[in-house]
Amino acid sequence: MSESSSYRQILRSTSIIGGAAALNIGIGLLRMKAVALLLGPAGVGLIGLATNVVALVSNVAG
C-alpha cells in the first residue's frame, strides 16, 4: 500500500467518525429542544437529573 493511499484511507476514516459524532451532537440538540418545548424548564431539569442518576448507577456498576 502506498503512502498517499494510506493517508487517504486515514482521512476517509477520520471524516466518517467525525461526521458521525457531529450528527450525534445535532440529534442530541434537536432532542433537547423538543423536550424543552414540550416540558419546559422543569422538564429539562428533571431529564438532567435522570441522566445524572443513570450515569452514576452506570459508573458504580462498572
mmCIF file of the N, C-alpha and C atoms, coordinates in Angstrom:
data_MODEL
# 
_entry.id   MODEL 
# 
loop_
_atom_site.group_PDB 
_atom_site.id 
_atom_site.type_symbol 
_atom_site.label_atom_id 
_atom_site.label_alt_id 
_atom_site.label_comp_id 
_atom_site.label_asym_id 
_atom_site.label_entity_id 
_atom_site.label_seq_id 
_atom_site.pdbx_PDB_ins_code 
_atom_site.Cartn_x 
_atom_site.Cartn_y 
_atom_site.Cartn_z 
_atom_site.occupancy 
_atom_site.B_iso_or_equiv 
_atom_site.pdbx_formal_charge 
_atom_site.auth_seq_id 
_atom_site.auth_comp_id 
_atom_site.auth_asym_id 
_atom_site.auth_atom_id 
_atom_site.pdbx_PDB_model_num 
ATOM 1   N N  . MET A 1 1  ? 0.846   -1.167 0.000  1.00 0.00 ? 1  MET A N  1 
ATOM 2   C CA . MET A 1 1  ? 0.000   0.000  0.000  1.00 0.00 ? 1  MET A CA 1 
ATOM 3   C C  . MET A 1 1  ? 0.895   1.234  0.000  1.00 0.00 ? 1  MET A C  1 
ATOM 4   N N  . SER A 1 2  ? 0.624   2.183  -0.882 1.00 0.00 ? 2  SER A N  1 
ATOM 5   C CA . SER A 1 2  ? 1.473   3.365  -0.968 1.00 0.00 ? 2  SER A CA 1 
ATOM 6   C C  . SER A 1 2  ? 1.153   4.328  0.161  1.00 0.00 ? 2  SER A C  1 
ATOM 7   N N  . GLU A 1 3  ? 2.065   5.259  0.357  1.00 0.00 ? 3  GLU A N  1 
ATOM 8   C CA . GLU A 1 3  ? 1.918   6.197  1.460  1.00 0.00 ? 3  GLU A CA 1 
ATOM 9   C C  . GLU A 1 3  ? 0.718   7.121  1.255  1.00 0.00 ? 3  GLU A C  1 
ATOM 10  N N  . SER A 1 4  ? 0.492   7.604  0.023  1.00 0.00 ? 4  SER A N  1 
ATOM 11  C CA . SER A 1 4  ? -0.639  8.508  -0.217 1.00 0.00 ? 4  SER A CA 1 
ATOM 12  C C  . SER A 1 4  ? -1.972  7.769  -0.072 1.00 0.00 ? 4  SER A C  1 
ATOM 13  N N  . SER A 1 5  ? -1.986  6.491  -0.443 1.00 0.00 ? 5  SER A N  1 
ATOM 14  C CA . SER A 1 5  ? -3.202  5.704  -0.266 1.00 0.00 ? 5  SER A CA 1 
ATOM 15  C C  . SER A 1 5  ? -3.507  5.511  1.213  1.00 0.00 ? 5  SER A C  1 
ATOM 16  N N  . SER A 1 6  ? -2.469  5.340  1.998  1.00 0.00 ? 6  SER A N  1 
ATOM 17  C CA . SER A 1 6  ? -2.641  5.190  3.440  1.00 0.00 ? 6  SER A CA 1 
ATOM 18  C C  . SER A 1 6  ? -3.186  6.477  4.046  1.00 0.00 ? 6  SER A C  1 
ATOM 19  N N  . TYR A 1 7  ? -2.645  7.625  3.642  1.00 0.00 ? 7  TYR A N  1 
ATOM 20  C CA . TYR A 1 7  ? -3.144  8.907  4.135  1.00 0.00 ? 7  TYR A CA 1 
ATOM 21  C C  . TYR A 1 7  ? -4.592  9.128  3.718  1.00 0.00 ? 7  TYR A C  1 
ATOM 22  N N  . ARG A 1 8  ? -4.925  8.735  2.510  1.00 0.00 ? 8  ARG A N  1 
ATOM 23  C CA . ARG A 1 8  ? -6.297  8.888  2.017  1.00 0.00 ? 8  ARG A CA 1 
ATOM 24  C C  . ARG A 1 8  ? -7.255  8.040  2.854  1.00 0.00 ? 8  ARG A C  1 
ATOM 25  N N  . GLN A 1 9  ? -6.847  6.828  3.190  1.00 0.00 ? 9  GLN A N  1 
ATOM 26  C CA . GLN A 1 9  ? -7.689  5.952  3.999  1.00 0.00 ? 9  GLN A CA 1 
ATOM 27  C C  . GLN A 1 9  ? -7.846  6.505  5.420  1.00 0.00 ? 9  GLN A C  1 
ATOM 28  N N  . ILE A 1 10 ? -6.760  7.056  5.981  1.00 0.00 ? 10 ILE A N  1 
ATOM 29  C CA . ILE A 1 10 ? -6.832  7.657  7.307  1.00 0.00 ? 10 ILE A CA 1 
ATOM 30  C C  . ILE A 1 10 ? -7.775  8.857  7.287  1.00 0.00 ? 10 ILE A C  1 
ATOM 31  N N  . LEU A 1 11 ? -7.681  9.706  6.275  1.00 0.00 ? 11 LEU A N  1 
ATOM 32  C CA . LEU A 1 11 ? -8.549  10.877 6.167  1.00 0.00 ? 11 LEU A CA 1 
ATOM 33  C C  . LEU A 1 11 ? -9.999  10.457 6.006  1.00 0.00 ? 11 LEU A C  1 
ATOM 34  N N  . ARG A 1 12 ? -10.248 9.443  5.212  1.00 0.00 ? 12 ARG A N  1 
ATOM 35  C CA . ARG A 1 12 ? -11.609 8.956  4.999  1.00 0.00 ? 12 ARG A CA 1 
ATOM 36  C C  . ARG A 1 12 ? -12.195 8.409  6.299  1.00 0.00 ? 12 ARG A C  1 
ATOM 37  N N  . SER A 1 13 ? -11.433 7.603  7.008  1.00 0.00 ? 13 SER A N  1 
ATOM 38  C CA . SER A 1 13 ? -11.906 7.030  8.277  1.00 0.00 ? 13 SER A CA 1 
ATOM 39  C C  . SER A 1 13 ? -12.163 8.110  9.313  1.00 0.00 ? 13 SER A C  1 
ATOM 40  N N  . THR A 1 14 ? -11.265 9.075  9.389  1.00 0.00 ? 14 THR A N  1 
ATOM 41  C CA . THR A 1 14 ? -11.425 10.165 10.349 1.00 0.00 ? 14 THR A CA 1 
ATOM 42  C C  . THR A 1 14 ? -12.646 11.006 10.026 1.00 0.00 ? 14 THR A C  1 
ATOM 43  N N  . SER A 1 15 ? -12.889 11.265 8.736  1.00 0.00 ? 15 SER A N  1 
ATOM 44  C CA . SER A 1 15 ? -14.050 12.072 8.369  1.00 0.00 ? 15 SER A CA 1 
ATOM 45  C C  . SER A 1 15 ? -15.348 11.324 8.646  1.00 0.00 ? 15 SER A C  1 
ATOM 46  N N  . ILE A 1 16 ? -15.360 10.023 8.495  1.00 0.00 ? 16 ILE A N  1 
ATOM 47  C CA . ILE A 1 16 ? -16.564 9.241  8.807  1.00 0.00 ? 16 ILE A CA 1 
ATOM 48  C C  . ILE A 1 16 ? -16.856 9.305  10.304 1.00 0.00 ? 16 ILE A C  1 
ATOM 49  N N  . ILE A 1 17 ? -15.829 9.107  11.125 1.00 0.00 ? 17 ILE A N  1 
ATOM 50  C CA . ILE A 1 17 ? -16.011 9.165  12.578 1.00 0.00 ? 17 ILE A CA 1 
ATOM 51  C C  . ILE A 1 17 ? -16.430 10.570 13.009 1.00 0.00 ? 17 ILE A C  1 
ATOM 52  N N  . GLY A 1 18 ? -15.787 11.597 12.460 1.00 0.00 ? 18 GLY A N  1 
ATOM 53  C CA . GLY A 1 18 ? -16.132 12.972 12.800 1.00 0.00 ? 18 GLY A CA 1 
ATOM 54  C C  . GLY A 1 18 ? -17.541 13.326 12.366 1.00 0.00 ? 18 GLY A C  1 
ATOM 55  N N  . GLY A 1 19 ? -17.933 12.879 11.185 1.00 0.00 ? 19 GLY A N  1 
ATOM 56  C CA . GLY A 1 19 ? -19.290 13.136 10.706 1.00 0.00 ? 19 GLY A CA 1 
ATOM 57  C C  . GLY A 1 19 ? -20.331 12.465 11.574 1.00 0.00 ? 19 GLY A C  1 
ATOM 58  N N  . ALA A 1 20 ? -20.049 11.251 12.003 1.00 0.00 ? 20 ALA A N  1 
ATOM 59  C CA . ALA A 1 20 ? -20.981 10.543 12.881 1.00 0.00 ? 20 ALA A CA 1 
ATOM 60  C C  . ALA A 1 20 ? -21.097 11.246 14.231 1.00 0.00 ? 20 ALA A C  1 
ATOM 61  N N  . ALA A 1 21 ? -19.986 11.746 14.745 1.00 0.00 ? 21 ALA A N  1 
ATOM 62  C CA . ALA A 1 21 ? -20.015 12.468 16.019 1.00 0.00 ? 21 ALA A CA 1 
ATOM 63  C C  . ALA A 1 21 ? -20.808 13.768 15.874 1.00 0.00 ? 21 ALA A C  1 
ATOM 64  N N  . ALA A 1 22 ? -20.606 14.491 14.778 1.00 0.00 ? 22 ALA A N  1 
ATOM 65  C CA . ALA A 1 22 ? -21.343 15.733 14.549 1.00 0.00 ? 22 ALA A CA 1 
ATOM 66  C C  . ALA A 1 22 ? -22.836 15.457 14.400 1.00 0.00 ? 22 ALA A C  1 
ATOM 67  N N  . LEU A 1 23 ? -23.183 14.396 13.714 1.00 0.00 ? 23 LEU A N  1 
ATOM 68  C CA . LEU A 1 23 ? -24.590 14.022 13.558 1.00 0.00 ? 23 LEU A CA 1 
ATOM 69  C C  . LEU A 1 23 ? -25.200 13.668 14.905 1.00 0.00 ? 23 LEU A C  1 
ATOM 70  N N  . ASN A 1 24 ? -24.463 12.955 15.729 1.00 0.00 ? 24 ASN A N  1 
ATOM 71  C CA . ASN A 1 24 ? -24.937 12.590 17.062 1.00 0.00 ? 24 ASN A CA 1 
ATOM 72  C C  . ASN A 1 24 ? -25.177 13.837 17.918 1.00 0.00 ? 24 ASN A C  1 
ATOM 73  N N  . ILE A 1 25 ? -24.291 14.812 17.843 1.00 0.00 ? 25 ILE A N  1 
ATOM 74  C CA . ILE A 1 25 ? -24.453 16.059 18.596 1.00 0.00 ? 25 ILE A CA 1 
ATOM 75  C C  . ILE A 1 25 ? -25.683 16.809 18.087 1.00 0.00 ? 25 ILE A C  1 
ATOM 76  N N  . GLY A 1 26 ? -25.857 16.870 16.778 1.00 0.00 ? 26 GLY A N  1 
ATOM 77  C CA . GLY A 1 26 ? -27.015 17.550 16.201 1.00 0.00 ? 26 GLY A CA 1 
ATOM 78  C C  . GLY A 1 26 ? -28.327 16.915 16.612 1.00 0.00 ? 26 GLY A C  1 
ATOM 79  N N  . ILE A 1 27 ? -28.377 15.595 16.606 1.00 0.00 ? 27 ILE A N  1 
ATOM 80  C CA . ILE A 1 27 ? -29.593 14.895 17.023 1.00 0.00 ? 27 ILE A CA 1 
ATOM 81  C C  . ILE A 1 27 ? -29.866 15.145 18.505 1.00 0.00 ? 27 ILE A C  1 
ATOM 82  N N  . GLY A 1 28 ? -28.819 15.159 19.309 1.00 0.00 ? 28 GLY A N  1 
ATOM 83  C CA . GLY A 1 28 ? -28.985 15.451 20.732 1.00 0.00 ? 28 GLY A CA 1 
ATOM 84  C C  . GLY A 1 28 ? -29.532 16.854 20.968 1.00 0.00 ? 28 GLY A C  1 
ATOM 85  N N  . LEU A 1 29 ? -29.050 17.828 20.202 1.00 0.00 ? 29 LEU A N  1 
ATOM 86  C CA . LEU A 1 29 ? -29.559 19.192 20.337 1.00 0.00 ? 29 LEU A CA 1 
ATOM 87  C C  . LEU A 1 29 ? -31.024 19.279 19.948 1.00 0.00 ? 29 LEU A C  1 
ATOM 88  N N  . LEU A 1 30 ? -31.392 18.631 18.853 1.00 0.00 ? 30 LEU A N  1 
ATOM 89  C CA . LEU A 1 30 ? -32.788 18.643 18.432 1.00 0.00 ? 30 LEU A CA 1 
ATOM 90  C C  . LEU A 1 30 ? -33.695 17.956 19.454 1.00 0.00 ? 30 LEU A C  1 
ATOM 91  N N  . ARG A 1 31 ? -33.212 16.861 20.027 1.00 0.00 ? 31 ARG A N  1 
ATOM 92  C CA . ARG A 1 31 ? -33.993 16.140 21.031 1.00 0.00 ? 31 ARG A CA 1 
ATOM 93  C C  . ARG A 1 31 ? -34.210 17.007 22.270 1.00 0.00 ? 31 ARG A C  1 
ATOM 94  N N  . MET A 1 32 ? -33.161 17.699 22.725 1.00 0.00 ? 32 MET A N  1 
ATOM 95  C CA . MET A 1 32 ? -33.306 18.556 23.890 1.00 0.00 ? 32 MET A CA 1 
ATOM 96  C C  . MET A 1 32 ? -34.203 19.759 23.598 1.00 0.00 ? 32 MET A C  1 
ATOM 97  N N  . LYS A 1 33 ? -34.158 20.263 22.377 1.00 0.00 ? 33 LYS A N  1 
ATOM 98  C CA . LYS A 1 33 ? -35.040 21.368 22.004 1.00 0.00 ? 33 LYS A CA 1 
ATOM 99  C C  . LYS A 1 33 ? -36.496 20.912 22.051 1.00 0.00 ? 33 LYS A C  1 
ATOM 100 N N  . ALA A 1 34 ? -36.760 19.713 21.563 1.00 0.00 ? 34 ALA A N  1 
ATOM 101 C CA . ALA A 1 34 ? -38.120 19.179 21.598 1.00 0.00 ? 34 ALA A CA 1 
ATOM 102 C C  . ALA A 1 34 ? -38.590 18.991 23.041 1.00 0.00 ? 34 ALA A C  1 
ATOM 103 N N  . VAL A 1 35 ? -37.721 18.476 23.895 1.00 0.00 ? 35 VAL A N  1 
ATOM 104 C CA . VAL A 1 35 ? -38.070 18.297 25.308 1.00 0.00 ? 35 VAL A CA 1 
ATOM 105 C C  . VAL A 1 35 ? -38.328 19.653 25.957 1.00 0.00 ? 35 VAL A C  1 
ATOM 106 N N  . ALA A 1 36 ? -37.499 20.645 25.632 1.00 0.00 ? 36 ALA A N  1 
ATOM 107 C CA . ALA A 1 36 ? -37.676 21.973 26.216 1.00 0.00 ? 36 ALA A CA 1 
ATOM 108 C C  . ALA A 1 36 ? -39.003 22.588 25.782 1.00 0.00 ? 36 ALA A C  1 
ATOM 109 N N  . LEU A 1 37 ? -39.384 22.395 24.533 1.00 0.00 ? 37 LEU A N  1 
ATOM 110 C CA . LEU A 1 37 ? -40.650 22.941 24.060 1.00 0.00 ? 37 LEU A CA 1 
ATOM 111 C C  . LEU A 1 37 ? -41.842 22.210 24.674 1.00 0.00 ? 37 LEU A C  1 
ATOM 112 N N  . LEU A 1 38 ? -41.728 20.907 24.836 1.00 0.00 ? 38 LEU A N  1 
ATOM 113 C CA . LEU A 1 38 ? -42.847 20.124 25.348 1.00 0.00 ? 38 LEU A CA 1 
ATOM 114 C C  . LEU A 1 38 ? -42.997 20.214 26.866 1.00 0.00 ? 38 LEU A C  1 
ATOM 115 N N  . LEU A 1 39 ? -41.882 20.165 27.594 1.00 0.00 ? 39 LEU A N  1 
ATOM 116 C CA . LEU A 1 39 ? -41.939 20.057 29.048 1.00 0.00 ? 39 LEU A CA 1 
ATOM 117 C C  . LEU A 1 39 ? -41.573 21.341 29.783 1.00 0.00 ? 39 LEU A C  1 
ATOM 118 N N  . GLY A 1 40 ? -40.902 22.247 29.134 1.00 0.00 ? 40 GLY A N  1 
ATOM 119 C CA . GLY A 1 40 ? -40.499 23.492 29.785 1.00 0.00 ? 40 GLY A CA 1 
ATOM 120 C C  . GLY A 1 40 ? -39.237 23.315 30.606 1.00 0.00 ? 40 GLY A C  1 
ATOM 121 N N  . PRO A 1 41 ? -38.859 24.360 31.323 1.00 0.00 ? 41 PRO A N  1 
ATOM 122 C CA . PRO A 1 41 ? -37.615 24.330 32.102 1.00 0.00 ? 41 PRO A CA 1 
ATOM 123 C C  . PRO A 1 41 ? -37.588 23.243 33.172 1.00 0.00 ? 41 PRO A C  1 
ATOM 124 N N  . ALA A 1 42 ? -38.714 23.018 33.834 1.00 0.00 ? 42 ALA A N  1 
ATOM 125 C CA . ALA A 1 42 ? -38.742 21.994 34.882 1.00 0.00 ? 42 ALA A CA 1 
ATOM 126 C C  . ALA A 1 42 ? -38.512 20.605 34.291 1.00 0.00 ? 42 ALA A C  1 
ATOM 127 N N  . GLY A 1 43 ? -39.090 20.353 33.127 1.00 0.00 ? 43 GLY A N  1 
ATOM 128 C CA . GLY A 1 43 ? -38.899 19.057 32.469 1.00 0.00 ? 43 GLY A CA 1 
ATOM 129 C C  . GLY A 1 43 ? -37.461 18.833 32.059 1.00 0.00 ? 43 GLY A C  1 
ATOM 130 N N  . VAL A 1 44 ? -36.810 19.904 31.567 1.00 0.00 ? 44 VAL A N  1 
ATOM 131 C CA . VAL A 1 44 ? -35.399 19.780 31.182 1.00 0.00 ? 44 VAL A CA 1 
ATOM 132 C C  . VAL A 1 44 ? -34.548 19.489 32.417 1.00 0.00 ? 44 VAL A C  1 
ATOM 133 N N  . GLY A 1 45 ? -34.882 20.125 33.543 1.00 0.00 ? 45 GLY A N  1 
ATOM 134 C CA . GLY A 1 45 ? -34.157 19.846 34.782 1.00 0.00 ? 45 GLY A CA 1 
ATOM 135 C C  . GLY A 1 45 ? -34.331 18.413 35.237 1.00 0.00 ? 45 GLY A C  1 
ATOM 136 N N  . LEU A 1 46 ? -35.565 17.911 35.134 1.00 0.00 ? 46 LEU A N  1 
ATOM 137 C CA . LEU A 1 46 ? -35.811 16.512 35.521 1.00 0.00 ? 46 LEU A CA 1 
ATOM 138 C C  . LEU A 1 46 ? -35.074 15.545 34.606 1.00 0.00 ? 46 LEU A C  1 
ATOM 139 N N  . ILE A 1 47 ? -35.046 15.843 33.312 1.00 0.00 ? 47 ILE A N  1 
ATOM 140 C CA . ILE A 1 47 ? -34.296 14.992 32.373 1.00 0.00 ? 47 ILE A CA 1 
ATOM 141 C C  . ILE A 1 47 ? -32.809 15.004 32.740 1.00 0.00 ? 47 ILE A C  1 
ATOM 142 N N  . GLY A 1 48 ? -32.278 16.175 33.099 1.00 0.00 ? 48 GLY A N  1 
ATOM 143 C CA . GLY A 1 48 ? -30.875 16.264 33.524 1.00 0.00 ? 48 GLY A CA 1 
ATOM 144 C C  . GLY A 1 48 ? -30.599 15.445 34.768 1.00 0.00 ? 48 GLY A C  1 
ATOM 145 N N  . LEU A 1 49 ? -31.501 15.526 35.736 1.00 0.00 ? 49 LEU A N  1 
ATOM 146 C CA . LEU A 1 49 ? -31.337 14.720 36.952 1.00 0.00 ? 49 LEU A CA 1 
ATOM 147 C C  . LEU A 1 49 ? -31.383 13.228 36.643 1.00 0.00 ? 49 LEU A C  1 
ATOM 148 N N  . ALA A 1 50 ? -32.336 12.826 35.813 1.00 0.00 ? 50 ALA A N  1 
ATOM 149 C CA . ALA A 1 50 ? -32.442 11.409 35.451 1.00 0.00 ? 50 ALA A CA 1 
ATOM 150 C C  . ALA A 1 50 ? -31.189 10.933 34.723 1.00 0.00 ? 50 ALA A C  1 
ATOM 151 N N  . THR A 1 51 ? -30.661 11.777 33.840 1.00 0.00 ? 51 THR A N  1 
ATOM 152 C CA . THR A 1 51 ? -29.435 11.422 33.108 1.00 0.00 ? 51 THR A CA 1 
ATOM 153 C C  . THR A 1 51 ? -28.265 11.253 34.064 1.00 0.00 ? 51 THR A C  1 
ATOM 154 N N  . ASN A 1 52 ? -28.150 12.145 35.029 1.00 0.00 ? 52 ASN A N  1 
ATOM 155 C CA . ASN A 1 52 ? -27.075 12.038 36.012 1.00 0.00 ? 52 ASN A CA 1 
ATOM 156 C C  . ASN A 1 52 ? -27.200 10.802 36.883 1.00 0.00 ? 52 ASN A C  1 
ATOM 157 N N  . VAL A 1 53 ? -28.428 10.443 37.266 1.00 0.00 ? 53 VAL A N  1 
ATOM 158 C CA . VAL A 1 53 ? -28.633 9.244  38.068 1.00 0.00 ? 53 VAL A CA 1 
ATOM 159 C C  . VAL A 1 53 ? -28.239 8.001  37.271 1.00 0.00 ? 53 VAL A C  1 
ATOM 160 N N  . VAL A 1 54 ? -28.627 7.960  36.007 1.00 0.00 ? 54 VAL A N  1 
ATOM 161 C CA . VAL A 1 54 ? -28.258 6.819  35.155 1.00 0.00 ? 54 VAL A CA 1 
ATOM 162 C C  . VAL A 1 54 ? -26.752 6.728  35.016 1.00 0.00 ? 54 VAL A C  1 
ATOM 163 N N  . ALA A 1 55 ? -26.075 7.860  34.823 1.00 0.00 ? 55 ALA A N  1 
ATOM 164 C CA . ALA A 1 55 ? -24.616 7.849  34.700 1.00 0.00 ? 55 ALA A CA 1 
ATOM 165 C C  . ALA A 1 55 ? -23.961 7.401  35.999 1.00 0.00 ? 55 ALA A C  1 
ATOM 166 N N  . LEU A 1 56 ? -24.500 7.836  37.137 1.00 0.00 ? 56 LEU A N  1 
ATOM 167 C CA . LEU A 1 56 ? -23.957 7.421  38.438 1.00 0.00 ? 56 LEU A CA 1 
ATOM 168 C C  . LEU A 1 56 ? -24.105 5.925  38.647 1.00 0.00 ? 56 LEU A C  1 
ATOM 169 N N  . VAL A 1 57 ? -25.285 5.398  38.367 1.00 0.00 ? 57 VAL A N  1 
ATOM 170 C CA . VAL A 1 57 ? -25.508 3.966  38.523 1.00 0.00 ? 57 VAL A CA 1 
ATOM 171 C C  . VAL A 1 57 ? -24.611 3.173  37.582 1.00 0.00 ? 57 VAL A C  1 
ATOM 172 N N  . SER A 1 58 ? -24.444 3.687  36.369 1.00 0.00 ? 58 SER A N  1 
ATOM 173 C CA . SER A 1 58 ? -23.561 3.009  35.407 1.00 0.00 ? 58 SER A CA 1 
ATOM 174 C C  . SER A 1 58 ? -22.128 2.979  35.895 1.00 0.00 ? 58 SER A C  1 
ATOM 175 N N  . ASN A 1 59 ? -21.660 4.087  36.458 1.00 0.00 ? 59 ASN A N  1 
ATOM 176 C CA . ASN A 1 59 ? -20.285 4.136  36.973 1.00 0.00 ? 59 ASN A CA 1 
ATOM 177 C C  . ASN A 1 59 ? -20.102 3.225  38.186 1.00 0.00 ? 59 ASN A C  1 
ATOM 178 N N  . VAL A 1 60 ? -21.092 3.195  39.058 1.00 0.00 ? 60 VAL A N  1 
ATOM 179 C CA . VAL A 1 60 ? -20.994 2.330  40.243 1.00 0.00 ? 60 VAL A CA 1 
ATOM 180 C C  . VAL A 1 60 ? -21.009 0.863  39.851 1.00 0.00 ? 60 VAL A C  1 
ATOM 181 N N  . ALA A 1 61 ? -21.885 0.529  38.890 1.00 0.00 ? 61 ALA A N  1 
ATOM 182 C CA . ALA A 1 61 ? -21.965 -0.853 38.435 1.00 0.00 ? 61 ALA A CA 1 
ATOM 183 C C  . ALA A 1 61 ? -20.724 -1.280 37.681 1.00 0.00 ? 61 ALA A C  1 
ATOM 184 N N  . GLY A 1 62 ? -20.111 -0.325 36.998 1.00 0.00 ? 62 GLY A N  1 
ATOM 185 C CA . GLY A 1 62 ? -18.901 -0.634 36.214 1.00 0.00 ? 62 GLY A CA 1 
ATOM 186 C C  . GLY A 1 62 ? -17.722 -0.767 37.126 1.00 0.00 ? 62 GLY A C  1 
# 
